[in-house]
């Protein structure tokens, strides 16, 4: 899930970062890798699981990366391993204790929220197929003819517009925004047919929590405590950061090992990601789900309900599922063919993974208190050690085999507007170009494909066998929608030098018809305000609703975008408190903004490119970045001595701004 302004922006390409670290092969790739064996057949041996965990967490590379971690493995109602590694608080020298140390489970909270929802379904108080507005005291606007249902929310198929506003934290510990107030102030809008597309959605799960609260008549955290935590004996779990839990909360650290101050969630009770727990408590939750909804003599779900929660509910192809009810199927290349449902979670300084193997009744859980990433490698190594064999999967017969040309097109990611996939048929395969690079997809069956590394991809087909979306298992947080051909501007012909950039942005709905004018005016100069509006719309982040910080933007049509850019650290104002939105944008100003975005979420190394001598000192790093990554069109020339003639102080033209934005994600890696 997404967090504070800077962390939320980094999350826009978090999947990209993970793949750079982990590679694309299946299983573990680090020095802690172990040879595959059949040790997991039948009952797990506690000593062997502990030896596996010790080898992994004591590896020098992992030791150097992490602060502390808890690792839990259960089978049936037996705790196979429950062990802490490293420090819960490095300053105080406190070790990570699986029974005592409290941590934030982040988006693993969603599995608990979904469990509460399904309890109300069992009680007859909720219908998974009923219009959501039936269960709310406000109305969710819907631009489609299909009602939004609880099933859509549980499967991350809401159809909500871009911009996830539910993922906020505050370092003001006195801030206490009630769930109901927050939801009423942040009503989403349905713009895509519910159930049609998969898109990871924090706001949808916060909405589920509010429905639980509204329908049951009990505050969400009280409902979960009385119906899930207390029956299972999870006495150290809560959705409220109480004084008792704060005293035992593991310190959080950023990627450089610097402490992150304690924070509260917005809203204070955050069903999508606000749960706090311990390793011991999470063992109990996993065991209840693996034992068909019960732990000992205590039942929290009916057996049929528990099974239904673990079944694939949303997919482009049944052999590559995306969602169960509140659980996911991500990075399936590390599953070794076994059925695994999972849930991961990320919040400032805390990163969690939970995997359930229902057929083996095995659950695996890990949580760390530093901004590092090795969860996929850990689980891949676990599977290679204990469950290496390929499990059989049912064959899926596609009624028709669409021609490869049917899959060609441009696909826009539904969660990250910057992410574009271009697909074309090359002989008997598909070539896909995206921010990861170029992949070659070989057809396995109908609309199911596999790349050169064994990573699968699938295309969604409608009832008429038309291709509507694309999913690639390396980017597991959403599908990409097949984009229609953009409408043409009267003054931008197909052969125009900047046509590809301009129409790319129009396909992504970053730029429109210019207030009814069917011209783009490519050679006109661009104002600072309009560029920021393009920039924020292109990122897909939600607009701020906070009071304006600049004194001269209230009457600007781009005021909300400017405020949002300020909060994300992308722009700064003038010494007199103004922003001057109507002033013409210079090329060095645009470059500086692009560089700030890159530093915030991915690309922070030094840049050596040498521009001409016209650039101001404050913009030099930005201009160097744009030159290094070639974020420009044919307007940029090189002199005989190799100096790049960027013309930093010249006003930026509209066509040049389109080139910068269009090229940014494609050229960043």
Secondary structure as the mmCIF struct_conf table of DSSP 4:
data_model
#
loop_
_struct_conf.conf_type_id
_struct_conf.id
_struct_conf.beg_label_comp_id
_struct_conf.beg_label_asym_id
_struct_conf.beg_label_seq_id
_struct_conf.end_label_comp_id
_struct_conf.end_label_asym_id
_struct_conf.end_label_seq_id
BEND BEND1 UNK A 4 UNK A 4
HELX_RH_AL_P HELX_RH_AL_P1 UNK A 5 UNK A 11
TURN_TY1_P TURN_TY1_P1 UNK A 12 UNK A 13
HELX_RH_AL_P HELX_RH_AL_P2 UNK A 14 UNK A 22
BEND BEND2 UNK A 24 UNK A 27
BEND BEND3 UNK A 30 UNK A 30
TURN_TY1_P TURN_TY1_P2 UNK A 31 UNK A 32
BEND BEND4 UNK A 38 UNK A 38
TURN_TY1_P TURN_TY1_P3 UNK A 39 UNK A 40
BEND BEND5 UNK A 41 UNK A 43
HELX_LH_PP_P HELX_LH_PP_P1 UNK A 44 UNK A 45
HELX_RH_AL_P HELX_RH_AL_P3 UNK A 46 UNK A 57
TURN_TY1_P TURN_TY1_P4 UNK A 58 UNK A 58
BEND BEND6 UNK A 59 UNK A 59
HELX_RH_AL_P HELX_RH_AL_P4 UNK A 60 UNK A 65
BEND BEND7 UNK A 67 UNK A 67
STRN STRN1 UNK A 68 UNK A 75
TURN_TY1_P TURN_TY1_P5 UNK A 76 UNK A 77
STRN STRN2 UNK A 78 UNK A 89
TURN_TY1_P TURN_TY1_P6 UNK A 90 UNK A 93
STRN STRN3 UNK A 94 UNK A 95
TURN_TY1_P TURN_TY1_P7 UNK A 98 UNK A 100
STRN STRN4 UNK A 102 UNK A 102
STRN STRN5 UNK A 103 UNK A 104
HELX_RH_3T_P HELX_RH_3T_P1 UNK A 106 UNK A 108
HELX_RH_AL_P HELX_RH_AL_P5 UNK A 109 UNK A 122
TURN_TY1_P TURN_TY1_P8 UNK A 123 UNK A 124
BEND BEND8 UNK A 125 UNK A 125
TURN_TY1_P TURN_TY1_P9 UNK A 128 UNK A 129
BEND BEND9 UNK A 130 UNK A 130
STRN STRN6 UNK A 131 UNK A 131
HELX_RH_3T_P HELX_RH_3T_P2 UNK A 132 UNK A 135
BEND BEND10 UNK A 137 UNK A 138
STRN STRN7 UNK A 141 UNK A 142
BEND BEND11 UNK A 143 UNK A 146
STRN STRN8 UNK A 149 UNK A 149
HELX_RH_AL_P HELX_RH_AL_P6 UNK A 150 UNK A 154
TURN_TY1_P TURN_TY1_P10 UNK A 155 UNK A 156
STRN STRN9 UNK A 160 UNK A 160
HELX_LH_PP_P HELX_LH_PP_P2 UNK A 161 UNK A 161
BEND BEND12 UNK A 162 UNK A 162
BEND BEND13 UNK A 166 UNK A 166
STRN STRN10 UNK A 168 UNK A 170
BEND BEND14 UNK A 171 UNK A 171
TURN_TY1_P TURN_TY1_P11 UNK A 173 UNK A 174
HELX_RH_AL_P HELX_RH_AL_P7 UNK A 179 UNK A 185
BEND BEND15 UNK A 186 UNK A 186
STRN STRN11 UNK A 189 UNK A 190
BEND BEND16 UNK A 192 UNK A 192
TURN_TY1_P TURN_TY1_P12 UNK A 194 UNK A 195
BEND BEND17 UNK A 196 UNK A 197
STRN STRN12 UNK A 199 UNK A 199
HELX_RH_AL_P HELX_RH_AL_P8 UNK A 202 UNK A 216
BEND BEND18 UNK A 217 UNK A 218
HELX_RH_AL_P HELX_RH_AL_P9 UNK A 220 UNK A 224
HELX_RH_PI_P HELX_RH_PI_P1 UNK A 225 UNK A 229
HELX_RH_AL_P HELX_RH_AL_P10 UNK A 230 UNK A 232
TURN_TY1_P TURN_TY1_P13 UNK A 233 UNK A 233
TURN_TY1_P TURN_TY1_P14 UNK A 235 UNK A 236
STRN STRN13 UNK A 238 UNK A 238
BEND BEND19 UNK A 239 UNK A 240
HELX_RH_AL_P HELX_RH_AL_P11 UNK A 243 UNK A 248
STRN STRN14 UNK A 249 UNK A 249
HELX_LH_PP_P HELX_LH_PP_P3 UNK A 250 UNK A 251
STRN STRN15 UNK A 252 UNK A 253
TURN_TY1_P TURN_TY1_P15 UNK A 255 UNK A 256
BEND BEND20 UNK A 257 UNK A 257
HELX_LH_PP_P HELX_LH_PP_P4 UNK A 258 UNK A 258
STRN STRN16 UNK A 259 UNK A 260
HELX_LH_PP_P HELX_LH_PP_P5 UNK A 261 UNK A 262
STRN STRN17 UNK A 264 UNK A 266
BEND BEND21 UNK A 267 UNK A 269
TURN_TY1_P TURN_TY1_P16 UNK A 271 UNK A 273
STRN STRN18 UNK A 276 UNK A 277
HELX_RH_AL_P HELX_RH_AL_P12 UNK A 279 UNK A 290
TURN_TY1_P TURN_TY1_P17 UNK A 291 UNK A 293
STRN STRN19 UNK A 294 UNK A 295
TURN_TY1_P TURN_TY1_P18 UNK A 296 UNK A 297
STRN STRN20 UNK A 298 UNK A 299
BEND BEND22 UNK A 300 UNK A 301
HELX_RH_AL_P HELX_RH_AL_P13 UNK A 303 UNK A 310
BEND BEND23 UNK A 311 UNK A 311
STRN STRN21 UNK A 314 UNK A 315
BEND BEND24 UNK A 316 UNK A 317
TURN_TY1_P TURN_TY1_P19 UNK A 318 UNK A 319
BEND BEND25 UNK A 320 UNK A 320
STRN STRN22 UNK A 321 UNK A 323
BEND BEND26 UNK A 324 UNK A 326
STRN STRN23 UNK A 328 UNK A 328
HELX_RH_3T_P HELX_RH_3T_P3 UNK A 332 UNK A 334
BEND BEND27 UNK A 335 UNK A 335
TURN_TY1_P TURN_TY1_P20 UNK A 336 UNK A 337
STRN STRN24 UNK A 341 UNK A 347
TURN_TY1_P TURN_TY1_P21 UNK A 348 UNK A 349
STRN STRN25 UNK A 350 UNK A 357
TURN_TY1_P TURN_TY1_P22 UNK A 358 UNK A 361
STRN STRN26 UNK A 362 UNK A 368
BEND BEND28 UNK A 369 UNK A 369
STRN STRN27 UNK A 370 UNK A 370
BEND BEND29 UNK A 371 UNK A 371
HELX_RH_AL_P HELX_RH_AL_P14 UNK A 375 UNK A 386
BEND BEND30 UNK A 389 UNK A 389
BEND BEND31 UNK A 399 UNK A 400
HELX_RH_3T_P HELX_RH_3T_P4 UNK A 404 UNK A 407
STRN STRN28 UNK A 409 UNK A 413
BEND BEND32 UNK A 414 UNK A 415
TURN_TY1_P TURN_TY1_P23 UNK A 417 UNK A 418
STRN STRN29 UNK A 420 UNK A 426
TURN_TY1_P TURN_TY1_P24 UNK A 427 UNK A 428
STRN STRN30 UNK A 429 UNK A 434
TURN_TY1_P TURN_TY1_P25 UNK A 435 UNK A 436
STRN STRN31 UNK A 437 UNK A 445
TURN_TY1_P TURN_TY1_P26 UNK A 446 UNK A 447
STRN STRN32 UNK A 448 UNK A 450
TURN_TY1_P TURN_TY1_P27 UNK A 452 UNK A 453
BEND BEND33 UNK A 454 UNK A 454
STRN STRN33 UNK A 456 UNK A 461
TURN_TY1_P TURN_TY1_P28 UNK A 463 UNK A 464
BEND BEND34 UNK A 465 UNK A 465
STRN STRN34 UNK A 467 UNK A 472
TURN_TY1_P TURN_TY1_P29 UNK A 473 UNK A 474
BEND BEND35 UNK A 475 UNK A 475
TURN_TY1_P TURN_TY1_P30 UNK A 476 UNK A 477
STRN STRN35 UNK A 478 UNK A 478
STRN STRN36 UNK A 480 UNK A 482
HELX_LH_PP_P HELX_LH_PP_P6 UNK A 483 UNK A 489
TURN_TY1_P TURN_TY1_P31 UNK A 490 UNK A 491
TURN_TY1_P TURN_TY1_P32 UNK A 494 UNK A 495
BEND BEND36 UNK A 496 UNK A 496
TURN_TY1_P TURN_TY1_P33 UNK A 497 UNK A 498
HELX_RH_AL_P HELX_RH_AL_P15 UNK A 499 UNK A 507
TURN_TY1_P TURN_TY1_P34 UNK A 508 UNK A 509
BEND BEND37 UNK A 510 UNK A 511
BEND BEND38 UNK A 513 UNK A 514
TURN_TY1_P TURN_TY1_P35 UNK A 515 UNK A 516
TURN_TY1_P TURN_TY1_P36 UNK A 522 UNK A 523
BEND BEND39 UNK A 524 UNK A 524
STRN STRN37 UNK A 525 UNK A 525
STRN STRN38 UNK A 527 UNK A 527
HELX_RH_AL_P HELX_RH_AL_P16 UNK A 528 UNK A 539
TURN_TY1_P TURN_TY1_P37 UNK A 540 UNK A 540
HELX_LH_PP_P HELX_LH_PP_P7 UNK A 541 UNK A 544
BEND BEND40 UNK A 546 UNK A 546
HELX_LH_PP_P HELX_LH_PP_P8 UNK A 547 UNK A 548
BEND BEND41 UNK A 549 UNK A 550
TURN_TY1_P TURN_TY1_P38 UNK A 551 UNK A 552
TURN_TY1_P TURN_TY1_P39 UNK A 554 UNK A 555
BEND BEND42 UNK A 556 UNK A 556
TURN_TY1_P TURN_TY1_P40 UNK A 557 UNK A 558
HELX_RH_AL_P HELX_RH_AL_P17 UNK A 559 UNK A 567
TURN_TY1_P TURN_TY1_P41 UNK A 568 UNK A 569
BEND BEND43 UNK A 570 UNK A 570
TURN_TY1_P TURN_TY1_P42 UNK A 575 UNK A 576
BEND BEND44 UNK A 577 UNK A 577
TURN_TY1_P TURN_TY1_P43 UNK A 581 UNK A 582
BEND BEND45 UNK A 583 UNK A 583
STRN STRN39 UNK A 584 UNK A 584
HELX_LH_PP_P HELX_LH_PP_P9 UNK A 585 UNK A 585
STRN STRN40 UNK A 586 UNK A 586
HELX_RH_AL_P HELX_RH_AL_P18 UNK A 587 UNK A 601
TURN_TY1_P TURN_TY1_P44 UNK A 602 UNK A 602
BEND BEND46 UNK A 605 UNK A 605
STRN STRN41 UNK A 611 UNK A 611
TURN_TY1_P TURN_TY1_P45 UNK A 613 UNK A 614
HELX_RH_3T_P HELX_RH_3T_P5 UNK A 617 UNK A 619
HELX_RH_AL_P HELX_RH_AL_P19 UNK A 620 UNK A 628
TURN_TY1_P TURN_TY1_P46 UNK A 629 UNK A 630
TURN_TY1_P TURN_TY1_P47 UNK A 634 UNK A 635
STRN STRN42 UNK A 637 UNK A 638
TURN_TY1_P TURN_TY1_P48 UNK A 640 UNK A 641
BEND BEND47 UNK A 642 UNK A 642
STRN STRN43 UNK A 644 UNK A 645
TURN_TY1_P TURN_TY1_P49 UNK A 648 UNK A 649
BEND BEND48 UNK A 650 UNK A 650
STRN STRN44 UNK A 651 UNK A 651
HELX_LH_PP_P HELX_LH_PP_P10 UNK A 652 UNK A 652
STRN STRN45 UNK A 653 UNK A 653
HELX_RH_AL_P HELX_RH_AL_P20 UNK A 654 UNK A 668
#
